[in-house]
């Protein structure tokens, strides 16, 4: 299958740290992830293509103008003050999202950055933009008739809301791909299999019935992103009944994961989408450093077959999955499993 990646741009974003238990630790969303994932792509012999530059329009279709303006300019504005650190972290947040929009750089950072895992460095905007370009190019390939395409998006996207970065994510690549697919399909489904709930994706489409959002993940009761991902969150207004969360107990292995996924896929079939976006996190893996679930390497091929058997045009968008020896193997297992099921 076609694989879209642009290492020259996407590896520039190199976040230094994130806050865990009150301690600044090395940020796990490292450029090396991209090398490991590309090794997994190479193992399957897939064709790697540089994405086109699609400009701001596909991003603006899901992100607010204020947010795009913020993300694209904030580092330059921040750096005008010689006292500032090389990366931007928030230190004040509004208590309500409806509070007045501020003009100062640090206040805007508090408005647009949810947590301490999303430092904005000199190259963050460039890498995030090209990550999103991969998602759009993959969606375009599928629109043009490819049965499937894979976007090697890094940085990832599913924790990013329309105007709020979070959890290593700056632009919501899966949402951007789904919105792009809406040009030709009345109904599109996003199926998020990352270890963590896809809270940003849920938030973007929460009041819409044209994009169905489903996420299977470790129970957020005591796990990131905590405030979202519970089974009772089903959508609001026109979107009521168009969001499905499947929280799993910590440590759930292949059998439990596939059982949960199979149940969710029945709802996806009932929605009858014209195309699907798979938000492919590989961090549900048993040896992923986040240690939330226990999916095996062959398990990713089983998961891929279940998703491929929907028989729909599919854009696969990379989300999480962190440095471990098997990161590339897990991607290879998924992509090859998907392709073989469709052969
Ligand atoms: Zn994740």
py3Dmol code that shows the C-alpha trace and the ligand (Angstrom):
import py3Dmol

protein = """\
ATOM      1  CA  UNK A   1       0.000   0.000   0.000  1.00  0.00           C
ATOM      2  CA  UNK A   2       1.040   3.604  -0.425  1.00  0.00           C
ATOM      3  CA  UNK A   3       2.766   5.106   2.593  1.00  0.00           C
ATOM      4  CA  UNK A   4       3.041   8.866   3.065  1.00  0.00           C
ATOM      5  CA  UNK A   5       5.930  10.231   5.138  1.00  0.00           C
ATOM      6  CA  UNK A   6       8.282  13.205   5.101  1.00  0.00           C
ATOM      7  CA  UNK A   7      11.080  12.557   7.556  1.00  0.00           C
ATOM      8  CA  UNK A   8      12.972  15.764   6.697  1.00  0.00           C
ATOM      9  CA  UNK A   9      10.121  17.917   8.062  1.00  0.00           C
ATOM     10  CA  UNK A  10       8.476  15.554  10.545  1.00  0.00           C
ATOM     11  CA  UNK A  11      11.624  14.634  12.481  1.00  0.00           C
ATOM     12  CA  UNK A  12      12.497  18.279  13.232  1.00  0.00           C
ATOM     13  CA  UNK A  13      10.050  18.523  16.142  1.00  0.00           C
ATOM     14  CA  UNK A  14      12.114  17.223  19.056  1.00  0.00           C
ATOM     15  CA  UNK A  15      10.300  17.908  22.343  1.00  0.00           C
ATOM     16  CA  UNK A  16      12.620  17.799  25.353  1.00  0.00           C
ATOM     17  CA  UNK A  17      10.411  16.870  28.237  1.00  0.00           C
ATOM     18  CA  UNK A  18       7.002  16.300  29.793  1.00  0.00           C
ATOM     19  CA  UNK A  19       5.786  16.389  33.335  1.00  0.00           C
ATOM     20  CA  UNK A  20       5.081  13.049  35.101  1.00  0.00           C
ATOM     21  CA  UNK A  21       4.391  12.810  38.834  1.00  0.00           C
ATOM     22  CA  UNK A  22       5.686  16.356  39.165  1.00  0.00           C
ATOM     23  CA  UNK A  23       9.021  15.380  37.586  1.00  0.00           C
ATOM     24  CA  UNK A  24      10.220  16.626  34.188  1.00  0.00           C
ATOM     25  CA  UNK A  25      11.097  13.468  32.223  1.00  0.00           C
ATOM     26  CA  UNK A  26      12.335  12.850  28.655  1.00  0.00           C
ATOM     27  CA  UNK A  27       9.435  13.259  26.216  1.00  0.00           C
ATOM     28  CA  UNK A  28       8.594   9.824  24.710  1.00  0.00           C
ATOM     29  CA  UNK A  29       7.270  11.312  21.454  1.00  0.00           C
ATOM     30  CA  UNK A  30      10.757  11.308  19.912  1.00  0.00           C
ATOM     31  CA  UNK A  31      11.949  11.646  16.290  1.00  0.00           C
ATOM     32  CA  UNK A  32      13.381   8.126  16.635  1.00  0.00           C
ATOM     33  CA  UNK A  33       9.806   6.804  16.578  1.00  0.00           C
ATOM     34  CA  UNK A  34       9.720   7.756  12.939  1.00  0.00           C
ATOM     35  CA  UNK A  35      12.855   5.740  12.139  1.00  0.00           C
ATOM     36  CA  UNK A  36      11.427   2.661  13.864  1.00  0.00           C
ATOM     37  CA  UNK A  37       8.094   3.028  12.075  1.00  0.00           C
ATOM     38  CA  UNK A  38       9.819   3.491   8.704  1.00  0.00           C
ATOM     39  CA  UNK A  39      11.762   0.274   9.406  1.00  0.00           C
ATOM     40  CA  UNK A  40       8.401  -1.460   9.865  1.00  0.00           C
ATOM     41  CA  UNK A  41       7.212   0.010   6.563  1.00  0.00           C
ATOM     42  CA  UNK A  42      10.394  -1.173   4.817  1.00  0.00           C
ATOM     43  CA  UNK A  43       9.923  -4.697   6.209  1.00  0.00           C
ATOM     44  CA  UNK A  44       6.618  -4.868   4.328  1.00  0.00           C
ATOM     45  CA  UNK A  45       8.093  -3.461   1.113  1.00  0.00           C
ATOM     46  CA  UNK A  46       5.503  -0.670   0.948  1.00  0.00           C
ATOM     47  CA  UNK A  47       5.986   2.296  -1.372  1.00  0.00           C
ATOM     48  CA  UNK A  48       7.007   5.457   0.576  1.00  0.00           C
ATOM     49  CA  UNK A  49       5.855   8.712  -1.019  1.00  0.00           C
ATOM     50  CA  UNK A  50       6.497  12.290   0.123  1.00  0.00           C
ATOM     51  CA  UNK A  51       3.162  14.052   0.781  1.00  0.00           C
ATOM     52  CA  UNK A  52       2.121  17.121  -1.211  1.00  0.00           C
ATOM     53  CA  UNK A  53       1.775  20.481   0.537  1.00  0.00           C
ATOM     54  CA  UNK A  54      -1.999  20.873   0.865  1.00  0.00           C
ATOM     55  CA  UNK A  55      -1.861  24.304   2.492  1.00  0.00           C
ATOM     56  CA  UNK A  56      -4.055  25.405   5.375  1.00  0.00           C
ATOM     57  CA  UNK A  57      -7.528  24.625   4.008  1.00  0.00           C
ATOM     58  CA  UNK A  58      -7.737  20.948   5.136  1.00  0.00           C
ATOM     59  CA  UNK A  59      -6.436  21.997   8.590  1.00  0.00           C
ATOM     60  CA  UNK A  60      -8.854  24.916   8.820  1.00  0.00           C
ATOM     61  CA  UNK A  61     -11.719  22.510   8.123  1.00  0.00           C
ATOM     62  CA  UNK A  62     -11.329  21.119  11.674  1.00  0.00           C
ATOM     63  CA  UNK A  63      -9.210  23.653  13.591  1.00  0.00           C
ATOM     64  CA  UNK A  64     -10.217  27.185  14.581  1.00  0.00           C
ATOM     65  CA  UNK A  65      -8.591  30.200  12.867  1.00  0.00           C
ATOM     66  CA  UNK A  66      -7.317  31.469  16.238  1.00  0.00           C
ATOM     67  CA  UNK A  67      -5.643  28.125  16.936  1.00  0.00           C
ATOM     68  CA  UNK A  68      -3.950  27.900  13.527  1.00  0.00           C
ATOM     69  CA  UNK A  69      -2.734  31.471  13.868  1.00  0.00           C
ATOM     70  CA  UNK A  70      -1.440  30.691  17.374  1.00  0.00           C
ATOM     71  CA  UNK A  71       0.373  27.476  16.417  1.00  0.00           C
ATOM     72  CA  UNK A  72       1.978  28.948  13.311  1.00  0.00           C
ATOM     73  CA  UNK A  73       3.263  32.144  14.955  1.00  0.00           C
ATOM     74  CA  UNK A  74       3.665  31.580  18.690  1.00  0.00           C
ATOM     75  CA  UNK A  75       7.274  30.407  18.736  1.00  0.00           C
ATOM     76  CA  UNK A  76       8.490  33.453  16.855  1.00  0.00           C
ATOM     77  CA  UNK A  77       6.510  35.788  19.117  1.00  0.00           C
ATOM     78  CA  UNK A  78       7.670  33.970  22.258  1.00  0.00           C
ATOM     79  CA  UNK A  79      11.326  34.114  21.206  1.00  0.00           C
ATOM     80  CA  UNK A  80      11.314  37.913  20.937  1.00  0.00           C
ATOM     81  CA  UNK A  81      11.770  37.971  24.696  1.00  0.00           C
ATOM     82  CA  UNK A  82      15.417  36.983  25.331  1.00  0.00           C
ATOM     83  CA  UNK A  83      14.506  35.600  28.776  1.00  0.00           C
ATOM     84  CA  UNK A  84      12.337  32.798  27.354  1.00  0.00           C
ATOM     85  CA  UNK A  85      13.270  29.096  27.184  1.00  0.00           C
ATOM     86  CA  UNK A  86      13.670  27.412  23.746  1.00  0.00           C
ATOM     87  CA  UNK A  87      10.353  25.608  24.207  1.00  0.00           C
ATOM     88  CA  UNK A  88       6.974  26.968  25.245  1.00  0.00           C
ATOM     89  CA  UNK A  89       5.071  25.382  28.133  1.00  0.00           C
ATOM     90  CA  UNK A  90       1.816  26.795  29.535  1.00  0.00           C
ATOM     91  CA  UNK A  91       1.702  28.073  33.095  1.00  0.00           C
ATOM     92  CA  UNK A  92      -1.812  29.518  33.329  1.00  0.00           C
ATOM     93  CA  UNK A  93      -5.131  28.126  32.103  1.00  0.00           C
ATOM     94  CA  UNK A  94      -8.577  29.722  31.848  1.00  0.00           C
ATOM     95  CA  UNK A  95     -11.124  28.062  34.133  1.00  0.00           C
ATOM     96  CA  UNK A  96     -13.692  28.219  31.350  1.00  0.00           C
ATOM     97  CA  UNK A  97     -13.168  27.912  27.585  1.00  0.00           C
ATOM     98  CA  UNK A  98     -15.619  30.750  27.119  1.00  0.00           C
ATOM     99  CA  UNK A  99     -13.344  33.166  28.988  1.00  0.00           C
ATOM    100  CA  UNK A 100     -12.043  36.171  27.020  1.00  0.00           C
ATOM    101  CA  UNK A 101      -9.426  35.368  24.402  1.00  0.00           C
ATOM    102  CA  UNK A 102      -6.118  36.856  25.544  1.00  0.00           C
ATOM    103  CA  UNK A 103      -3.456  38.739  23.591  1.00  0.00           C
ATOM    104  CA  UNK A 104      -0.309  37.763  25.517  1.00  0.00           C
ATOM    105  CA  UNK A 105       1.816  34.831  24.315  1.00  0.00           C
ATOM    106  CA  UNK A 106       1.784  32.927  27.621  1.00  0.00           C
ATOM    107  CA  UNK A 107      -1.957  33.443  28.107  1.00  0.00           C
ATOM    108  CA  UNK A 108      -2.686  32.197  24.585  1.00  0.00           C
ATOM    109  CA  UNK A 109      -0.492  29.166  25.335  1.00  0.00           C
ATOM    110  CA  UNK A 110      -2.613  28.447  28.409  1.00  0.00           C
ATOM    111  CA  UNK A 111      -5.760  28.794  26.286  1.00  0.00           C
ATOM    112  CA  UNK A 112      -4.537  26.478  23.503  1.00  0.00           C
ATOM    113  CA  UNK A 113      -2.359  23.880  25.296  1.00  0.00           C
ATOM    114  CA  UNK A 114      -4.118  21.478  27.653  1.00  0.00           C
ATOM    115  CA  UNK A 115      -1.208  19.841  29.475  1.00  0.00           C
ATOM    116  CA  UNK A 116       2.544  19.652  30.083  1.00  0.00           C
ATOM    117  CA  UNK A 117       3.266  17.090  27.357  1.00  0.00           C
ATOM    118  CA  UNK A 118       3.067  19.486  24.417  1.00  0.00           C
ATOM    119  CA  UNK A 119       6.059  21.827  24.389  1.00  0.00           C
ATOM    120  CA  UNK A 120       6.140  24.048  21.313  1.00  0.00           C
ATOM    121  CA  UNK A 121       9.643  24.378  19.858  1.00  0.00           C
ATOM    122  CA  UNK A 122      11.070  26.171  16.853  1.00  0.00           C
ATOM    123  CA  UNK A 123      10.078  23.376  14.443  1.00  0.00           C
ATOM    124  CA  UNK A 124       6.831  22.137  16.006  1.00  0.00           C
ATOM    125  CA  UNK A 125       4.526  23.906  13.558  1.00  0.00           C
ATOM    126  CA  UNK A 126       6.522  22.709  10.535  1.00  0.00           C
ATOM    127  CA  UNK A 127       6.527  19.070  11.700  1.00  0.00           C
ATOM    128  CA  UNK A 128       2.843  19.133  12.701  1.00  0.00           C
ATOM    129  CA  UNK A 129       1.856  20.686   9.373  1.00  0.00           C
ATOM    130  CA  UNK A 130       3.724  18.043   7.356  1.00  0.00           C
ATOM    131  CA  UNK A 131       2.335  15.306   9.575  1.00  0.00           C
ATOM    132  CA  UNK A 132      -1.127  16.578   8.622  1.00  0.00           C
ATOM    133  CA  UNK A 133      -0.066  16.743   4.959  1.00  0.00           C
ATOM    134  CA  UNK A 134       0.612  12.979   5.161  1.00  0.00           C
ATOM    135  CA  UNK A 135      -2.960  12.396   6.370  1.00  0.00           C
ATOM    136  CA  UNK A 136      -4.422  14.509   3.564  1.00  0.00           C
ATOM    137  CA  UNK A 137      -2.273  12.830   0.889  1.00  0.00           C
ATOM    138  CA  UNK A 138      -3.340   9.394   2.147  1.00  0.00           C
ATOM    139  CA  UNK A 139      -7.002  10.481   2.078  1.00  0.00           C
ATOM    140  CA  UNK A 140      -6.493  11.820  -1.437  1.00  0.00           C
ATOM    141  CA  UNK A 141      -4.989   8.487  -2.584  1.00  0.00           C
ATOM    142  CA  UNK A 142      -8.027   6.662  -1.211  1.00  0.00           C
ATOM    143  CA  UNK A 143     -10.390   9.150  -2.867  1.00  0.00           C
ATOM    144  CA  UNK A 144      -8.552   8.452  -6.129  1.00  0.00           C
ATOM    145  CA  UNK A 145      -9.309   4.743  -5.850  1.00  0.00           C
ATOM    146  CA  UNK A 146      -6.662   3.123  -3.658  1.00  0.00           C
ATOM    147  CA  UNK A 147      -8.457   0.682  -1.322  1.00  0.00           C
ATOM    148  CA  UNK A 148      -6.172   1.757   1.541  1.00  0.00           C
ATOM    149  CA  UNK A 149      -3.271   4.090   2.326  1.00  0.00           C
ATOM    150  CA  UNK A 150      -1.118   4.690   5.396  1.00  0.00           C
ATOM    151  CA  UNK A 151      -0.122   8.117   6.706  1.00  0.00           C
ATOM    152  CA  UNK A 152       2.966   7.952   8.931  1.00  0.00           C
ATOM    153  CA  UNK A 153       1.869  10.931  11.008  1.00  0.00           C
ATOM    154  CA  UNK A 154       4.387  12.192  13.542  1.00  0.00           C
ATOM    155  CA  UNK A 155       3.704  14.126  15.711  1.00  0.00           C
ATOM    156  CA  UNK A 156       0.413  12.281  16.355  1.00  0.00           C
ATOM    157  CA  UNK A 157      -2.980  13.979  16.494  1.00  0.00           C
ATOM    158  CA  UNK A 158      -5.903  12.302  18.291  1.00  0.00           C
ATOM    159  CA  UNK A 159      -5.613  14.207  21.601  1.00  0.00           C
ATOM    160  CA  UNK A 160      -5.872  17.551  19.800  1.00  0.00           C
ATOM    161  CA  UNK A 161      -9.259  19.329  19.836  1.00  0.00           C
ATOM    162  CA  UNK A 162     -10.274  22.026  17.359  1.00  0.00           C
ATOM    163  CA  UNK A 163      -8.401  24.684  19.344  1.00  0.00           C
ATOM    164  CA  UNK A 164      -6.506  22.771  22.021  1.00  0.00           C
ATOM    165  CA  UNK A 165      -3.221  20.808  21.840  1.00  0.00           C
ATOM    166  CA  UNK A 166      -2.647  17.962  24.313  1.00  0.00           C
ATOM    167  CA  UNK A 167      -0.944  14.591  24.802  1.00  0.00           C
ATOM    168  CA  UNK A 168       1.909  15.123  22.285  1.00  0.00           C
ATOM    169  CA  UNK A 169      -0.665  16.214  19.644  1.00  0.00           C
ATOM    170  CA  UNK A 170      -0.856  19.577  17.813  1.00  0.00           C
ATOM    171  CA  UNK A 171      -3.060  18.970  14.761  1.00  0.00           C
ATOM    172  CA  UNK A 172      -5.691  16.230  14.635  1.00  0.00           C
ATOM    173  CA  UNK A 173      -4.533  14.228  11.619  1.00  0.00           C
ATOM    174  CA  UNK A 174      -7.290  11.593  11.845  1.00  0.00           C
ATOM    175  CA  UNK A 175      -9.993  14.276  12.018  1.00  0.00           C
ATOM    176  CA  UNK A 176      -8.400  16.139   9.099  1.00  0.00           C
ATOM    177  CA  UNK A 177      -8.413  12.927   7.010  1.00  0.00           C
ATOM    178  CA  UNK A 178     -12.035  12.160   7.940  1.00  0.00           C
ATOM    179  CA  UNK A 179     -13.189  15.682   7.105  1.00  0.00           C
ATOM    180  CA  UNK A 180     -11.369  15.437   3.768  1.00  0.00           C
ATOM    181  CA  UNK A 181     -13.146  12.142   2.996  1.00  0.00           C
ATOM    182  CA  UNK A 182     -16.476  13.867   3.656  1.00  0.00           C
ATOM    183  CA  UNK A 183     -16.061  15.616   0.286  1.00  0.00           C
ATOM    184  CA  UNK A 184     -17.092  12.395  -1.424  1.00  0.00           C
ATOM    185  CA  UNK A 185     -18.746  10.328   1.324  1.00  0.00           C
ATOM    186  CA  UNK A 186     -21.892  11.327   3.238  1.00  0.00           C
ATOM    187  CA  UNK A 187     -20.815   9.336   6.267  1.00  0.00           C
ATOM    188  CA  UNK A 188     -17.289   8.615   7.505  1.00  0.00           C
ATOM    189  CA  UNK A 189     -16.266   6.628  10.597  1.00  0.00           C
ATOM    190  CA  UNK A 190     -13.125   7.038  12.673  1.00  0.00           C
ATOM    191  CA  UNK A 191     -12.035   3.909  14.543  1.00  0.00           C
ATOM    192  CA  UNK A 192      -9.393   4.687  17.175  1.00  0.00           C
ATOM    193  CA  UNK A 193      -7.433   1.676  18.457  1.00  0.00           C
ATOM    194  CA  UNK A 194      -4.736   3.645  20.334  1.00  0.00           C
ATOM    195  CA  UNK A 195      -4.089   2.726  23.979  1.00  0.00           C
ATOM    196  CA  UNK A 196      -5.452   6.145  24.967  1.00  0.00           C
ATOM    197  CA  UNK A 197      -8.928   7.517  24.300  1.00  0.00           C
ATOM    198  CA  UNK A 198      -9.071   9.764  21.223  1.00  0.00           C
ATOM    199  CA  UNK A 199     -10.478  12.695  23.171  1.00  0.00           C
ATOM    200  CA  UNK A 200      -9.630  15.403  20.634  1.00  0.00           C
ATOM    201  CA  UNK A 201     -11.269  13.480  17.809  1.00  0.00           C
ATOM    202  CA  UNK A 202     -14.355  12.861  19.940  1.00  0.00           C
ATOM    203  CA  UNK A 203     -14.507  16.544  20.821  1.00  0.00           C
ATOM    204  CA  UNK A 204     -14.259  17.733  17.212  1.00  0.00           C
ATOM    205  CA  UNK A 205     -17.187  15.592  16.021  1.00  0.00           C
ATOM    206  CA  UNK A 206     -19.187  15.368  19.273  1.00  0.00           C
ATOM    207  CA  UNK A 207     -22.213  17.263  17.947  1.00  0.00           C
ATOM    208  CA  UNK A 208     -22.161  15.825  14.426  1.00  0.00           C
ATOM    209  CA  UNK A 209     -23.916  12.808  12.929  1.00  0.00           C
ATOM    210  CA  UNK A 210     -21.933  12.672   9.667  1.00  0.00           C
ATOM    211  CA  UNK A 211     -18.684  11.481  11.260  1.00  0.00           C
ATOM    212  CA  UNK A 212     -19.056   8.558  13.686  1.00  0.00           C
ATOM    213  CA  UNK A 213     -16.290   8.361  16.265  1.00  0.00           C
ATOM    214  CA  UNK A 214     -15.397   5.125  18.018  1.00  0.00           C
ATOM    215  CA  UNK A 215     -12.499   4.590  20.415  1.00  0.00           C
ATOM    216  CA  UNK A 216     -11.325   1.437  22.203  1.00  0.00           C
ATOM    217  CA  UNK A 217      -8.779   2.161  24.934  1.00  0.00           C
ATOM    218  CA  UNK A 218      -7.588   1.629  28.496  1.00  0.00           C
ATOM    219  CA  UNK A 219     -10.257   2.748  31.001  1.00  0.00           C
ATOM    220  CA  UNK A 220      -9.683   6.481  31.562  1.00  0.00           C
ATOM    221  CA  UNK A 221     -10.922   6.299  35.149  1.00  0.00           C
ATOM    222  CA  UNK A 222      -7.267   6.204  36.273  1.00  0.00           C
ATOM    223  CA  UNK A 223      -5.508   6.713  32.950  1.00  0.00           C
ATOM    224  CA  UNK A 224      -4.850   9.550  30.487  1.00  0.00           C
ATOM    225  CA  UNK A 225      -6.902  11.434  29.268  1.00  0.00           C
ATOM    226  CA  UNK A 226      -9.021  10.971  32.461  1.00  0.00           C
ATOM    227  CA  UNK A 227     -11.807  13.462  31.655  1.00  0.00           C
ATOM    228  CA  UNK A 228     -12.947  11.763  28.447  1.00  0.00           C
ATOM    229  CA  UNK A 229     -13.344   8.221  27.089  1.00  0.00           C
ATOM    230  CA  UNK A 230     -16.053   6.882  29.402  1.00  0.00           C
ATOM    231  CA  UNK A 231     -18.827   4.665  28.031  1.00  0.00           C
ATOM    232  CA  UNK A 232     -21.572   7.164  28.884  1.00  0.00           C
ATOM    233  CA  UNK A 233     -20.151   9.763  26.459  1.00  0.00           C
ATOM    234  CA  UNK A 234     -22.362   9.160  23.421  1.00  0.00           C
ATOM    235  CA  UNK A 235     -22.406  12.534  21.661  1.00  0.00           C
ATOM    236  CA  UNK A 236     -24.640  15.593  22.004  1.00  0.00           C
ATOM    237  CA  UNK A 237     -27.335  17.330  19.976  1.00  0.00           C
ATOM    238  CA  UNK A 238     -27.288  16.077  16.385  1.00  0.00           C
ATOM    239  CA  UNK A 239     -24.318  13.904  17.382  1.00  0.00           C
ATOM    240  CA  UNK A 240     -26.200  12.027  20.099  1.00  0.00           C
ATOM    241  CA  UNK A 241     -25.650   8.327  19.408  1.00  0.00           C
ATOM    242  CA  UNK A 242     -22.714   8.921  17.055  1.00  0.00           C
ATOM    243  CA  UNK A 243     -19.849   8.487  19.529  1.00  0.00           C
ATOM    244  CA  UNK A 244     -18.898   5.104  20.971  1.00  0.00           C
ATOM    245  CA  UNK A 245     -16.343   4.552  23.726  1.00  0.00           C
ATOM    246  CA  UNK A 246     -15.140   1.082  24.666  1.00  0.00           C
ATOM    247  CA  UNK A 247     -13.006   1.371  27.826  1.00  0.00           C
ATOM    248  CA  UNK A 248     -11.065  -1.798  28.696  1.00  0.00           C
ATOM    249  CA  UNK A 249      -9.624  -2.850  32.084  1.00  0.00           C
ATOM    250  CA  UNK A 250      -5.888  -2.228  32.416  1.00  0.00           C
ATOM    251  CA  UNK A 251      -3.830  -5.160  31.126  1.00  0.00           C
ATOM    252  CA  UNK A 252      -6.498  -6.453  28.711  1.00  0.00           C
ATOM    253  CA  UNK A 253      -4.801  -8.832  26.219  1.00  0.00           C
ATOM    254  CA  UNK A 254      -5.645  -9.937  22.659  1.00  0.00           C
ATOM    255  CA  UNK A 255      -8.842 -11.873  23.442  1.00  0.00           C
ATOM    256  CA  UNK A 256     -10.471  -9.092  25.424  1.00  0.00           C
ATOM    257  CA  UNK A 257      -9.369  -6.396  22.994  1.00  0.00           C
ATOM    258  CA  UNK A 258     -10.694  -8.230  19.920  1.00  0.00           C
ATOM    259  CA  UNK A 259     -13.974  -9.005  21.690  1.00  0.00           C
ATOM    260  CA  UNK A 260     -14.436  -5.308  22.461  1.00  0.00           C
ATOM    261  CA  UNK A 261     -13.452  -4.322  18.936  1.00  0.00           C
ATOM    262  CA  UNK A 262     -15.843  -6.860  17.380  1.00  0.00           C
ATOM    263  CA  UNK A 263     -18.728  -5.351  19.355  1.00  0.00           C
ATOM    264  CA  UNK A 264     -17.790  -1.841  18.232  1.00  0.00           C
ATOM    265  CA  UNK A 265     -17.530  -2.881  14.601  1.00  0.00           C
ATOM    266  CA  UNK A 266     -21.180  -4.010  14.687  1.00  0.00           C
ATOM    267  CA  UNK A 267     -22.096  -0.389  15.498  1.00  0.00           C
ATOM    268  CA  UNK A 268     -19.823   0.841  12.705  1.00  0.00           C
ATOM    269  CA  UNK A 269     -21.599  -1.470  10.233  1.00  0.00           C
ATOM    270  CA  UNK A 270     -24.962  -0.138  11.396  1.00  0.00           C
ATOM    271  CA  UNK A 271     -23.735   3.417  10.676  1.00  0.00           C
ATOM    272  CA  UNK A 272     -22.921   2.293   7.090  1.00  0.00           C
ATOM    273  CA  UNK A 273     -20.035   4.668   6.413  1.00  0.00           C
ATOM    274  CA  UNK A 274     -18.672   5.197   2.906  1.00  0.00           C
ATOM    275  CA  UNK A 275     -15.089   5.289   4.158  1.00  0.00           C
ATOM    276  CA  UNK A 276     -13.121   4.701   7.336  1.00  0.00           C
ATOM    277  CA  UNK A 277     -10.181   6.344   9.098  1.00  0.00           C
ATOM    278  CA  UNK A 278      -8.239   4.096  11.462  1.00  0.00           C
ATOM    279  CA  UNK A 279      -6.438   6.019  14.193  1.00  0.00           C
ATOM    280  CA  UNK A 280      -3.646   3.492  14.590  1.00  0.00           C
ATOM    281  CA  UNK A 281      -1.936   3.734  17.929  1.00  0.00           C
ATOM    282  CA  UNK A 282       0.506   0.906  18.579  1.00  0.00           C
ATOM    283  CA  UNK A 283       0.798   1.677  22.295  1.00  0.00           C
ATOM    284  CA  UNK A 284      -1.785  -0.958  23.275  1.00  0.00           C
ATOM    285  CA  UNK A 285       1.211  -3.281  22.813  1.00  0.00           C
ATOM    286  CA  UNK A 286       2.167  -5.431  25.816  1.00  0.00           C
ATOM    287  CA  UNK A 287       5.731  -4.014  26.021  1.00  0.00           C
ATOM    288  CA  UNK A 288       4.959  -0.395  25.183  1.00  0.00           C
ATOM    289  CA  UNK A 289       6.518   1.904  27.806  1.00  0.00           C
ATOM    290  CA  UNK A 290       3.027   3.172  28.775  1.00  0.00           C
ATOM    291  CA  UNK A 291       2.061  -0.367  29.854  1.00  0.00           C
ATOM    292  CA  UNK A 292      -1.732   0.090  29.753  1.00  0.00           C
ATOM    293  CA  UNK A 293      -2.929  -2.885  27.698  1.00  0.00           C
ATOM    294  CA  UNK A 294      -1.377  -6.187  26.548  1.00  0.00           C
ATOM    295  CA  UNK A 295      -1.971  -6.607  22.815  1.00  0.00           C
ATOM    296  CA  UNK A 296       0.663  -8.890  21.203  1.00  0.00           C
ATOM    297  CA  UNK A 297       2.552  -8.357  17.931  1.00  0.00           C
ATOM    298  CA  UNK A 298       0.447 -11.023  16.097  1.00  0.00           C
ATOM    299  CA  UNK A 299      -2.589  -9.389  17.747  1.00  0.00           C
ATOM    300  CA  UNK A 300      -2.100  -6.295  15.575  1.00  0.00           C
ATOM    301  CA  UNK A 301      -2.515  -8.486  12.460  1.00  0.00           C
ATOM    302  CA  UNK A 302      -5.738  -9.940  13.888  1.00  0.00           C
ATOM    303  CA  UNK A 303      -6.999  -6.408  14.615  1.00  0.00           C
ATOM    304  CA  UNK A 304      -6.054  -5.348  11.065  1.00  0.00           C
ATOM    305  CA  UNK A 305      -7.979  -8.241   9.523  1.00  0.00           C
ATOM    306  CA  UNK A 306     -11.103  -7.355  11.503  1.00  0.00           C
ATOM    307  CA  UNK A 307     -10.864  -3.749  10.283  1.00  0.00           C
ATOM    308  CA  UNK A 308     -10.029  -4.753   6.689  1.00  0.00           C
ATOM    309  CA  UNK A 309     -13.058  -7.063   6.629  1.00  0.00           C
ATOM    310  CA  UNK A 310     -15.325  -4.001   6.795  1.00  0.00           C
ATOM    311  CA  UNK A 311     -14.447  -3.835   3.078  1.00  0.00           C
ATOM    312  CA  UNK A 312     -14.402  -0.025   3.032  1.00  0.00           C
ATOM    313  CA  UNK A 313     -11.941   2.516   1.590  1.00  0.00           C
ATOM    314  CA  UNK A 314      -9.556   3.006   4.498  1.00  0.00           C
ATOM    315  CA  UNK A 315      -7.074   5.693   5.540  1.00  0.00           C
ATOM    316  CA  UNK A 316      -4.722   4.435   8.252  1.00  0.00           C
ATOM    317  CA  UNK A 317      -3.323   7.299  10.341  1.00  0.00           C
ATOM    318  CA  UNK A 318      -0.447   6.777  12.774  1.00  0.00           C
ATOM    319  CA  UNK A 319      -1.175   7.886  16.334  1.00  0.00           C
ATOM    320  CA  UNK A 320       0.801   6.710  19.418  1.00  0.00           C
ATOM    321  CA  UNK A 321       3.191   3.807  19.988  1.00  0.00           C
ATOM    322  CA  UNK A 322       6.461   4.509  21.771  1.00  0.00           C
ATOM    323  CA  UNK A 323      10.057   3.370  21.728  1.00  0.00           C
ATOM    324  CA  UNK A 324      10.386  -0.362  22.276  1.00  0.00           C
ATOM    325  CA  UNK A 325      12.214  -3.010  20.247  1.00  0.00           C
ATOM    326  CA  UNK A 326       9.013  -4.205  18.562  1.00  0.00           C
ATOM    327  CA  UNK A 327       7.548  -0.832  17.469  1.00  0.00           C
ATOM    328  CA  UNK A 328       8.424  -1.419  13.783  1.00  0.00           C
ATOM    329  CA  UNK A 329       7.367  -5.091  13.990  1.00  0.00           C
ATOM    330  CA  UNK A 330       3.961  -4.083  15.305  1.00  0.00           C
ATOM    331  CA  UNK A 331       3.397  -1.668  12.418  1.00  0.00           C
ATOM    332  CA  UNK A 332       4.563  -4.336   9.965  1.00  0.00           C
ATOM    333  CA  UNK A 333       2.173  -6.833  11.570  1.00  0.00           C
ATOM    334  CA  UNK A 334      -0.769  -4.427  11.194  1.00  0.00           C
ATOM    335  CA  UNK A 335      -0.073  -3.192   7.652  1.00  0.00           C
ATOM    336  CA  UNK A 336       0.690  -6.658   6.295  1.00  0.00           C
ATOM    337  CA  UNK A 337      -2.299  -8.144   8.092  1.00  0.00           C
ATOM    338  CA  UNK A 338      -4.548  -5.462   6.575  1.00  0.00           C
ATOM    339  CA  UNK A 339      -3.190  -5.910   3.081  1.00  0.00           C
ATOM    340  CA  UNK A 340      -3.374  -9.710   3.194  1.00  0.00           C
ATOM    341  CA  UNK A 341      -6.980  -9.606   4.373  1.00  0.00           C
ATOM    342  CA  UNK A 342      -7.875  -7.453   1.371  1.00  0.00           C
ATOM    343  CA  UNK A 343      -5.872  -9.496  -1.159  1.00  0.00           C
TER     344      UNK A 343
END
"""
ligand_1 = """\
1
ZN
Zn -1.656 6.643 22.923
"""
view = py3Dmol.view(width=600, height=400)
view.addModel(protein, "pdb")
view.setStyle({"model": 0}, {"cartoon": {"style": "trace"}})
view.addModel(ligand_1, "xyz")
view.setStyle({"model": 1}, {"stick": {}})
view.zoomTo()
view.show()
